[in-house]
Amino acid sequence: MTAMSLVAQPHGAIRSRRERLIQTLWFEALGIVIVSPLFAHFAGPSLGKSIIVLTALSVTMMCWSALYNTAFDLIEVRCTGRVASDRPHSLRVVHAIGNEATALIVTWPLMVALTPLAWLQALAAEIGLTLAYVLYGYLFHLGFDRLRPVRAGASDDRSAR
């Protein structure tokens, strides 16, 4: 099944664009608040510089995560008929690791550009951030799905207006 056929086929309930935006903004905002002090401590920049770097990475990740989460949800609902809020633990782990592993590839060059870190140092910093965000991503999405479960017909953005 190609990516285009996934989009073209009718599908079950996934998050509306509005819900996906809410999910993404909360994930990134809380991530900056939680991870910036850790990044400052371990990578060396000041807290202010850490916030700037993580905000730039966050903007990049907001775009990437929205695409990744939507694709993951579409594949899951087509393969299993299950909505994201009913995702089992094992698939939540795969989801969190996959999102952060692909994020590393997307953001590593940005880390080099925004910090004085060389490529290998930036890779080490990215791996540290990835590990932190895998745990955070698992916990955040578990909590978000409990607080805002996917509703039948949620993928119809007209109902969200």
CNS distance restraints for C-alpha pairs under 8 A (distance, minus, plus):
assign (resid   1 and name CA) (resid   5 and name CA) 6.30 0.50 0.50
assign (resid   1 and name CA) (resid   6 and name CA) 6.97 0.50 0.50
assign (resid   2 and name CA) (resid   6 and name CA) 6.41 0.50 0.50
assign (resid   3 and name CA) (resid   7 and name CA) 6.54 0.50 0.50
assign (resid   4 and name CA) (resid   8 and name CA) 6.11 0.50 0.50
assign (resid   5 and name CA) (resid   9 and name CA) 6.01 0.50 0.50
assign (resid   6 and name CA) (resid  74 and name CA) 6.87 0.50 0.50
assign (resid   6 and name CA) (resid  75 and name CA) 7.15 0.50 0.50
assign (resid   6 and name CA) (resid  78 and name CA) 7.92 0.50 0.50
assign (resid   7 and name CA) (resid  74 and name CA) 7.80 0.50 0.50
assign (resid  11 and name CA) (resid  74 and name CA) 7.33 0.50 0.50
assign (resid  11 and name CA) (resid  77 and name CA) 7.12 0.50 0.50
assign (resid  11 and name CA) (resid  78 and name CA) 6.72 0.50 0.50
assign (resid  12 and name CA) (resid  77 and name CA) 6.14 0.50 0.50
assign (resid  12 and name CA) (resid  78 and name CA) 7.48 0.50 0.50
assign (resid  12 and name CA) (resid  81 and name CA) 6.86 0.50 0.50
assign (resid  12 and name CA) (resid  83 and name CA) 7.48 0.50 0.50
assign (resid  12 and name CA) (resid 152 and name CA) 7.87 0.50 0.50
assign (resid  12 and name CA) (resid 153 and name CA) 7.75 0.50 0.50
assign (resid  12 and name CA) (resid 155 and name CA) 7.76 0.50 0.50
assign (resid  13 and name CA) (resid  77 and name CA) 7.66 0.50 0.50
assign (resid  13 and name CA) (resid  83 and name CA) 6.29 0.50 0.50
assign (resid  13 and name CA) (resid 150 and name CA) 6.95 0.50 0.50
assign (resid  13 and name CA) (resid 151 and name CA) 6.83 0.50 0.50
assign (resid  13 and name CA) (resid 152 and name CA) 5.42 0.50 0.50
assign (resid  13 and name CA) (resid 153 and name CA) 5.51 0.50 0.50
assign (resid  13 and name CA) (resid 154 and name CA) 5.60 0.50 0.50
assign (resid  13 and name CA) (resid 155 and name CA) 5.36 0.50 0.50
assign (resid  14 and name CA) (resid  70 and name CA) 7.86 0.50 0.50
assign (resid  14 and name CA) (resid  73 and name CA) 6.50 0.50 0.50
assign (resid  14 and name CA) (resid  74 and name CA) 7.19 0.50 0.50
assign (resid  14 and name CA) (resid  77 and name CA) 7.77 0.50 0.50
assign (resid  14 and name CA) (resid  83 and name CA) 6.26 0.50 0.50
assign (resid  14 and name CA) (resid  84 and name CA) 7.01 0.50 0.50
assign (resid  14 and name CA) (resid 150 and name CA) 6.40 0.50 0.50
assign (resid  14 and name CA) (resid 151 and name CA) 7.96 0.50 0.50
assign (resid  14 and name CA) (resid 153 and name CA) 7.95 0.50 0.50
assign (resid  14 and name CA) (resid 154 and name CA) 6.02 0.50 0.50
assign (resid  14 and name CA) (resid 155 and name CA) 4.98 0.50 0.50
assign (resid  15 and name CA) (resid  19 and name CA) 5.63 0.50 0.50
assign (resid  15 and name CA) (resid  20 and name CA) 5.90 0.50 0.50
assign (resid  15 and name CA) (resid  70 and name CA) 8.00 0.50 0.50
assign (resid  15 and name CA) (resid 150 and name CA) 5.98 0.50 0.50
assign (resid  15 and name CA) (resid 151 and name CA) 7.94 0.50 0.50
assign (resid  15 and name CA) (resid 154 and name CA) 5.55 0.50 0.50
assign (resid  15 and name CA) (resid 155 and name CA) 5.32 0.50 0.50
assign (resid  16 and name CA) (resid  20 and name CA) 6.09 0.50 0.50
assign (resid  16 and name CA) (resid 154 and name CA) 5.33 0.50 0.50
assign (resid  16 and name CA) (resid 155 and name CA) 4.42 0.50 0.50
assign (resid  16 and name CA) (resid 156 and name CA) 6.37 0.50 0.50
assign (resid  16 and name CA) (resid 157 and name CA) 5.52 0.50 0.50
assign (resid  16 and name CA) (resid 160 and name CA) 7.26 0.50 0.50
assign (resid  17 and name CA) (resid  21 and name CA) 6.07 0.50 0.50
assign (resid  17 and name CA) (resid 155 and name CA) 7.58 0.50 0.50
assign (resid  17 and name CA) (resid 157 and name CA) 6.56 0.50 0.50
assign (resid  18 and name CA) (resid  22 and name CA) 6.30 0.50 0.50
assign (resid  18 and name CA) (resid 157 and name CA) 7.53 0.50 0.50
assign (resid  18 and name CA) (resid 160 and name CA) 7.01 0.50 0.50
assign (resid  19 and name CA) (resid  23 and name CA) 6.03 0.50 0.50
assign (resid  20 and name CA) (resid  24 and name CA) 6.03 0.50 0.50
assign (resid  20 and name CA) (resid  66 and name CA) 6.73 0.50 0.50
assign (resid  21 and name CA) (resid  25 and name CA) 6.05 0.50 0.50
assign (resid  21 and name CA) (resid  66 and name CA) 7.63 0.50 0.50
assign (resid  22 and name CA) (resid  26 and name CA) 6.14 0.50 0.50
assign (resid  23 and name CA) (resid  27 and name CA) 6.06 0.50 0.50
assign (resid  23 and name CA) (resid 144 and name CA) 7.37 0.50 0.50
assign (resid  24 and name CA) (resid  28 and name CA) 6.16 0.50 0.50
assign (resid  24 and name CA) (resid  62 and name CA) 6.02 0.50 0.50
assign (resid  24 and name CA) (resid  65 and name CA) 7.20 0.50 0.50
assign (resid  24 and name CA) (resid  66 and name CA) 6.67 0.50 0.50
assign (resid  25 and name CA) (resid  29 and name CA) 5.99 0.50 0.50
assign (resid  25 and name CA) (resid  62 and name CA) 7.30 0.50 0.50
assign (resid  26 and name CA) (resid  30 and name CA) 5.97 0.50 0.50
assign (resid  27 and name CA) (resid  31 and name CA) 5.97 0.50 0.50
assign (resid  27 and name CA) (resid 137 and name CA) 7.80 0.50 0.50
assign (resid  27 and name CA) (resid 140 and name CA) 6.89 0.50 0.50
assign (resid  28 and name CA) (resid  32 and name CA) 6.19 0.50 0.50
assign (resid  28 and name CA) (resid  58 and name CA) 5.94 0.50 0.50
assign (resid  28 and name CA) (resid  61 and name CA) 7.96 0.50 0.50
assign (resid  28 and name CA) (resid  62 and name CA) 6.97 0.50 0.50
assign (resid  29 and name CA) (resid  33 and name CA) 6.48 0.50 0.50
assign (resid  30 and name CA) (resid  34 and name CA) 6.11 0.50 0.50
assign (resid  31 and name CA) (resid  35 and name CA) 5.68 0.50 0.50
assign (resid  31 and name CA) (resid  36 and name CA) 7.90 0.50 0.50
assign (resid  31 and name CA) (resid 133 and name CA) 7.67 0.50 0.50
assign (resid  31 and name CA) (resid 136 and name CA) 7.56 0.50 0.50
assign (resid  32 and name CA) (resid  36 and name CA) 5.45 0.50 0.50
assign (resid  32 and name CA) (resid  51 and name CA) 6.82 0.50 0.50
assign (resid  32 and name CA) (resid  54 and name CA) 6.32 0.50 0.50
assign (resid  32 and name CA) (resid  55 and name CA) 6.85 0.50 0.50
assign (resid  32 and name CA) (resid  58 and name CA) 7.66 0.50 0.50
assign (resid  33 and name CA) (resid  37 and name CA) 7.67 0.50 0.50
assign (resid  34 and name CA) (resid  38 and name CA) 7.58 0.50 0.50
assign (resid  35 and name CA) (resid  39 and name CA) 6.09 0.50 0.50
assign (resid  35 and name CA) (resid 129 and name CA) 7.89 0.50 0.50
assign (resid  35 and name CA) (resid 132 and name CA) 7.58 0.50 0.50
assign (resid  36 and name CA) (resid  40 and name CA) 6.09 0.50 0.50
assign (resid  36 and name CA) (resid  47 and name CA) 6.65 0.50 0.50
assign (resid  36 and name CA) (resid  50 and name CA) 5.61 0.50 0.50
assign (resid  36 and name CA) (resid  51 and name CA) 5.62 0.50 0.50
assign (resid  36 and name CA) (resid  54 and name CA) 6.78 0.50 0.50
assign (resid  37 and name CA) (resid  41 and name CA) 6.16 0.50 0.50
assign (resid  37 and name CA) (resid  47 and name CA) 6.12 0.50 0.50
assign (resid  37 and name CA) (resid  50 and name CA) 7.53 0.50 0.50
assign (resid  38 and name CA) (resid  42 and name CA) 6.18 0.50 0.50
assign (resid  39 and name CA) (resid  43 and name CA) 5.46 0.50 0.50
assign (resid  39 and name CA) (resid  44 and name CA) 7.47 0.50 0.50
assign (resid  39 and name CA) (resid  45 and name CA) 7.82 0.50 0.50
assign (resid  39 and name CA) (resid  50 and name CA) 6.42 0.50 0.50
assign (resid  39 and name CA) (resid 129 and name CA) 7.55 0.50 0.50
assign (resid  40 and name CA) (resid  44 and name CA) 5.28 0.50 0.50
assign (resid  40 and name CA) (resid  45 and name CA) 5.13 0.50 0.50
assign (resid  40 and name CA) (resid  46 and name CA) 5.60 0.50 0.50
assign (resid  40 and name CA) (resid  47 and name CA) 5.28 0.50 0.50
assign (resid  40 and name CA) (resid  49 and name CA) 7.98 0.50 0.50
assign (resid  40 and name CA) (resid  50 and name CA) 5.55 0.50 0.50
assign (resid  41 and name CA) (resid  45 and name CA) 7.65 0.50 0.50
assign (resid  43 and name CA) (resid 125 and name CA) 6.61 0.50 0.50
assign (resid  45 and name CA) (resid  49 and name CA) 5.84 0.50 0.50
assign (resid  45 and name CA) (resid  50 and name CA) 5.90 0.50 0.50
assign (resid  46 and name CA) (resid  50 and name CA) 6.02 0.50 0.50
assign (resid  47 and name CA) (resid  51 and name CA) 6.13 0.50 0.50
assign (resid  48 and name CA) (resid  52 and name CA) 6.41 0.50 0.50
assign (resid  49 and name CA) (resid  53 and name CA) 6.15 0.50 0.50
assign (resid  50 and name CA) (resid  54 and name CA) 5.94 0.50 0.50
assign (resid  51 and name CA) (resid  55 and name CA) 5.84 0.50 0.50
assign (resid  52 and name CA) (resid  56 and name CA) 6.30 0.50 0.50
assign (resid  53 and name CA) (resid  57 and name CA) 6.25 0.50 0.50
assign (resid  53 and name CA) (resid 111 and name CA) 7.54 0.50 0.50
assign (resid  53 and name CA) (resid 114 and name CA) 6.49 0.50 0.50
assign (resid  53 and name CA) (resid 115 and name CA) 7.63 0.50 0.50
assign (resid  54 and name CA) (resid  58 and name CA) 5.76 0.50 0.50
assign (resid  55 and name CA) (resid  59 and name CA) 6.19 0.50 0.50
assign (resid  56 and name CA) (resid  60 and name CA) 6.48 0.50 0.50
assign (resid  57 and name CA) (resid  61 and name CA) 6.06 0.50 0.50
assign (resid  57 and name CA) (resid 107 and name CA) 6.43 0.50 0.50
assign (resid  57 and name CA) (resid 110 and name CA) 7.26 0.50 0.50
assign (resid  57 and name CA) (resid 111 and name CA) 7.71 0.50 0.50
assign (resid  58 and name CA) (resid  62 and name CA) 5.94 0.50 0.50
assign (resid  59 and name CA) (resid  63 and name CA) 6.75 0.50 0.50
assign (resid  60 and name CA) (resid  64 and name CA) 6.43 0.50 0.50
assign (resid  60 and name CA) (resid 107 and name CA) 7.34 0.50 0.50
assign (resid  61 and name CA) (resid  65 and name CA) 5.57 0.50 0.50
assign (resid  61 and name CA) (resid 103 and name CA) 6.88 0.50 0.50
assign (resid  61 and name CA) (resid 107 and name CA) 7.83 0.50 0.50
assign (resid  62 and name CA) (resid  66 and name CA) 6.11 0.50 0.50
assign (resid  63 and name CA) (resid  67 and name CA) 6.58 0.50 0.50
assign (resid  64 and name CA) (resid  68 and name CA) 6.06 0.50 0.50
assign (resid  64 and name CA) (resid 103 and name CA) 7.37 0.50 0.50
assign (resid  65 and name CA) (resid  69 and name CA) 5.72 0.50 0.50
assign (resid  65 and name CA) (resid  99 and name CA) 6.98 0.50 0.50
assign (resid  66 and name CA) (resid  70 and name CA) 6.06 0.50 0.50
assign (resid  67 and name CA) (resid  71 and name CA) 6.12 0.50 0.50
assign (resid  68 and name CA) (resid  72 and name CA) 6.01 0.50 0.50
assign (resid  68 and name CA) (resid  99 and name CA) 6.72 0.50 0.50
assign (resid  69 and name CA) (resid  73 and name CA) 5.98 0.50 0.50
assign (resid  69 and name CA) (resid  99 and name CA) 7.91 0.50 0.50
assign (resid  70 and name CA) (resid  74 and name CA) 6.08 0.50 0.50
assign (resid  71 and name CA) (resid  75 and name CA) 6.15 0.50 0.50
assign (resid  72 and name CA) (resid  76 and name CA) 6.05 0.50 0.50
assign (resid  72 and name CA) (resid  95 and name CA) 7.53 0.50 0.50
assign (resid  73 and name CA) (resid  77 and name CA) 6.02 0.50 0.50
assign (resid  73 and name CA) (resid  83 and name CA) 7.12 0.50 0.50
assign (resid  73 and name CA) (resid  84 and name CA) 6.04 0.50 0.50
assign (resid  74 and name CA) (resid  78 and name CA) 6.11 0.50 0.50
assign (resid  75 and name CA) (resid  79 and name CA) 5.97 0.50 0.50
assign (resid  76 and name CA) (resid  80 and name CA) 5.74 0.50 0.50
assign (resid  76 and name CA) (resid  81 and name CA) 6.98 0.50 0.50
assign (resid  76 and name CA) (resid  82 and name CA) 6.57 0.50 0.50
assign (resid  76 and name CA) (resid  83 and name CA) 7.32 0.50 0.50
assign (resid  76 and name CA) (resid  84 and name CA) 7.64 0.50 0.50
assign (resid  77 and name CA) (resid  81 and name CA) 4.33 0.50 0.50
assign (resid  77 and name CA) (resid  82 and name CA) 4.96 0.50 0.50
assign (resid  77 and name CA) (resid  83 and name CA) 5.73 0.50 0.50
assign (resid  77 and name CA) (resid  84 and name CA) 7.78 0.50 0.50
assign (resid  82 and name CA) (resid  86 and name CA) 6.39 0.50 0.50
assign (resid  82 and name CA) (resid  87 and name CA) 7.05 0.50 0.50
assign (resid  83 and name CA) (resid  87 and name CA) 6.75 0.50 0.50
assign (resid  83 and name CA) (resid 150 and name CA) 6.75 0.50 0.50
assign (resid  84 and name CA) (resid 145 and name CA) 7.55 0.50 0.50
assign (resid  84 and name CA) (resid 150 and name CA) 6.95 0.50 0.50
assign (resid  85 and name CA) (resid 142 and name CA) 7.91 0.50 0.50
assign (resid  85 and name CA) (resid 145 and name CA) 4.82 0.50 0.50
assign (resid  85 and name CA) (resid 146 and name CA) 7.11 0.50 0.50
assign (resid  85 and name CA) (resid 149 and name CA) 5.31 0.50 0.50
assign (resid  85 and name CA) (resid 150 and name CA) 5.83 0.50 0.50
assign (resid  87 and name CA) (resid  91 and name CA) 6.37 0.50 0.50
assign (resid  87 and name CA) (resid  92 and name CA) 6.41 0.50 0.50
assign (resid  88 and name CA) (resid  92 and name CA) 6.25 0.50 0.50
assign (resid  89 and name CA) (resid  93 and name CA) 6.36 0.50 0.50
assign (resid  90 and name CA) (resid  94 and name CA) 6.53 0.50 0.50
assign (resid  91 and name CA) (resid  95 and name CA) 6.00 0.50 0.50
assign (resid  92 and name CA) (resid  96 and name CA) 6.11 0.50 0.50
assign (resid  92 and name CA) (resid 138 and name CA) 6.52 0.50 0.50
assign (resid  93 and name CA) (resid  97 and name CA) 6.11 0.50 0.50
assign (resid  93 and name CA) (resid 138 and name CA) 6.70 0.50 0.50
assign (resid  94 and name CA) (resid  98 and name CA) 5.86 0.50 0.50
assign (resid  95 and name CA) (resid  99 and name CA) 6.08 0.50 0.50
assign (resid  96 and name CA) (resid 100 and name CA) 6.27 0.50 0.50
assign (resid  96 and name CA) (resid 134 and name CA) 5.34 0.50 0.50
assign (resid  96 and name CA) (resid 135 and name CA) 7.72 0.50 0.50
assign (resid  96 and name CA) (resid 137 and name CA) 5.73 0.50 0.50
assign (resid  96 and name CA) (resid 138 and name CA) 5.63 0.50 0.50
assign (resid  97 and name CA) (resid 101 and name CA) 5.88 0.50 0.50
assign (resid  97 and name CA) (resid 134 and name CA) 5.76 0.50 0.50
assign (resid  98 and name CA) (resid 102 and name CA) 6.11 0.50 0.50
assign (resid  99 and name CA) (resid 103 and name CA) 6.05 0.50 0.50
assign (resid 100 and name CA) (resid 104 and name CA) 6.21 0.50 0.50
assign (resid 100 and name CA) (resid 130 and name CA) 5.52 0.50 0.50
assign (resid 100 and name CA) (resid 131 and name CA) 7.95 0.50 0.50
assign (resid 100 and name CA) (resid 133 and name CA) 6.80 0.50 0.50
assign (resid 100 and name CA) (resid 134 and name CA) 6.09 0.50 0.50
assign (resid 101 and name CA) (resid 105 and name CA) 6.95 0.50 0.50
assign (resid 101 and name CA) (resid 130 and name CA) 6.95 0.50 0.50
assign (resid 102 and name CA) (resid 106 and name CA) 6.48 0.50 0.50
assign (resid 103 and name CA) (resid 107 and name CA) 5.98 0.50 0.50
assign (resid 103 and name CA) (resid 130 and name CA) 7.87 0.50 0.50
assign (resid 104 and name CA) (resid 108 and name CA) 5.63 0.50 0.50
assign (resid 104 and name CA) (resid 126 and name CA) 6.15 0.50 0.50
assign (resid 104 and name CA) (resid 127 and name CA) 7.28 0.50 0.50
assign (resid 104 and name CA) (resid 130 and name CA) 6.75 0.50 0.50
assign (resid 105 and name CA) (resid 109 and name CA) 7.95 0.50 0.50
assign (resid 106 and name CA) (resid 110 and name CA) 7.96 0.50 0.50
assign (resid 107 and name CA) (resid 111 and name CA) 6.28 0.50 0.50
assign (resid 107 and name CA) (resid 126 and name CA) 7.91 0.50 0.50
assign (resid 108 and name CA) (resid 112 and name CA) 6.54 0.50 0.50
assign (resid 108 and name CA) (resid 122 and name CA) 6.75 0.50 0.50
assign (resid 108 and name CA) (resid 123 and name CA) 6.47 0.50 0.50
assign (resid 108 and name CA) (resid 126 and name CA) 6.45 0.50 0.50
assign (resid 109 and name CA) (resid 113 and name CA) 6.30 0.50 0.50
assign (resid 110 and name CA) (resid 114 and name CA) 6.12 0.50 0.50
assign (resid 111 and name CA) (resid 115 and name CA) 5.98 0.50 0.50
assign (resid 111 and name CA) (resid 117 and name CA) 7.67 0.50 0.50
assign (resid 111 and name CA) (resid 122 and name CA) 6.04 0.50 0.50
assign (resid 111 and name CA) (resid 126 and name CA) 7.65 0.50 0.50
assign (resid 112 and name CA) (resid 116 and name CA) 6.93 0.50 0.50
assign (resid 112 and name CA) (resid 117 and name CA) 5.85 0.50 0.50
assign (resid 112 and name CA) (resid 118 and name CA) 6.29 0.50 0.50
assign (resid 112 and name CA) (resid 119 and name CA) 6.14 0.50 0.50
assign (resid 112 and name CA) (resid 122 and name CA) 5.87 0.50 0.50
assign (resid 117 and name CA) (resid 121 and name CA) 5.45 0.50 0.50
assign (resid 117 and name CA) (resid 122 and name CA) 5.32 0.50 0.50
assign (resid 118 and name CA) (resid 122 and name CA) 5.85 0.50 0.50
assign (resid 119 and name CA) (resid 123 and name CA) 6.03 0.50 0.50
assign (resid 120 and name CA) (resid 124 and name CA) 6.24 0.50 0.50
assign (resid 121 and name CA) (resid 125 and name CA) 6.21 0.50 0.50
assign (resid 122 and name CA) (resid 126 and name CA) 5.97 0.50 0.50
assign (resid 123 and name CA) (resid 127 and name CA) 6.06 0.50 0.50
assign (resid 124 and name CA) (resid 128 and name CA) 6.23 0.50 0.50
assign (resid 125 and name CA) (resid 129 and name CA) 6.17 0.50 0.50
assign (resid 126 and name CA) (resid 130 and name CA) 5.88 0.50 0.50
assign (resid 127 and name CA) (resid 131 and name CA) 6.15 0.50 0.50
assign (resid 128 and name CA) (resid 132 and name CA) 6.28 0.50 0.50
assign (resid 129 and name CA) (resid 133 and name CA) 5.99 0.50 0.50
assign (resid 130 and name CA) (resid 134 and name CA) 5.97 0.50 0.50
assign (resid 131 and name CA) (resid 135 and name CA) 6.61 0.50 0.50
assign (resid 132 and name CA) (resid 136 and name CA) 6.19 0.50 0.50
assign (resid 133 and name CA) (resid 137 and name CA) 5.45 0.50 0.50
assign (resid 134 and name CA) (resid 138 and name CA) 6.15 0.50 0.50
assign (resid 135 and name CA) (resid 139 and name CA) 6.36 0.50 0.50
assign (resid 136 and name CA) (resid 140 and name CA) 5.85 0.50 0.50
assign (resid 137 and name CA) (resid 141 and name CA) 5.96 0.50 0.50
assign (resid 138 and name CA) (resid 142 and name CA) 6.13 0.50 0.50
assign (resid 139 and name CA) (resid 143 and name CA) 6.16 0.50 0.50
assign (resid 140 and name CA) (resid 144 and name CA) 5.94 0.50 0.50
assign (resid 141 and name CA) (resid 145 and name CA) 5.86 0.50 0.50
assign (resid 142 and name CA) (resid 146 and name CA) 6.34 0.50 0.50
assign (resid 143 and name CA) (resid 147 and name CA) 6.15 0.50 0.50
assign (resid 144 and name CA) (resid 148 and name CA) 5.69 0.50 0.50
assign (resid 144 and name CA) (resid 149 and name CA) 7.53 0.50 0.50
assign (resid 145 and name CA) (resid 149 and name CA) 4.77 0.50 0.50
assign (resid 145 and name CA) (resid 150 and name CA) 7.34 0.50 0.50
assign (resid 150 and name CA) (resid 154 and name CA) 6.45 0.50 0.50
assign (resid 153 and name CA) (resid 159 and name CA) 7.88 0.50 0.50
assign (resid 154 and name CA) (resid 159 and name CA) 7.43 0.50 0.50
assign (resid 154 and name CA) (resid 160 and name CA) 7.68 0.50 0.50
assign (resid 156 and name CA) (resid 160 and name CA) 7.31 0.50 0.50
assign (resid 157 and name CA) (resid 161 and name CA) 6.85 0.50 0.50
